[in-house]
């Protein structure tokens, strides 16, 4: 928290510039917001820059993510700039700079007791799973890394995650699974396969 407010102030010109770009390229709303589970699975509202347009089919249903994400949206995700508004969540106390990513509320009942331990700490803008594969690894591997983080939480590890995150952004490593706009939906009843429909809002 001590570092977050100064970082927010320093990044405010970039945040304003990105907000203007989102407004010009994608229209309104500028921010995407959604209810996510935080520490102890308590719900909170997360904020990100919008990366998709509201395209629907003839029945009024939203098209798959890969048909709605724009080239500018892909740039924001590739560089992780879409995550910057989550600094607001850190300032509010809902999130930390580092920790397991806050996923979808509907996933809570799908976790095993061991996987649910990822909610023993505050969710983070970046985490151990994100610097060790992000969306290029399976959900089970992500959750194992999340729980490992919970068991080994310390300042040195957090600083390592921040440094590795910067490196991943520069090298553009592990952003998405091949051929997908975002990660596949987490459903332990359905095996993960390349080319499945992705889940909007999954990290």
Secondary structure by P-SEA (a helix, b strand, c coil): caaaaaaaaaaaaaaaaaaaaaaaacccccbbbbbbbccccbbbbbbbccccccccccccccccccccccaaaaaaaaaccccccaaaaaaaccccccccccccccccccccccccccccccccccccccccccccccaaaaaaaaaaaaacccaaaaaaaaaaaaaaaaacccccccccccccccccccccccccccccccc
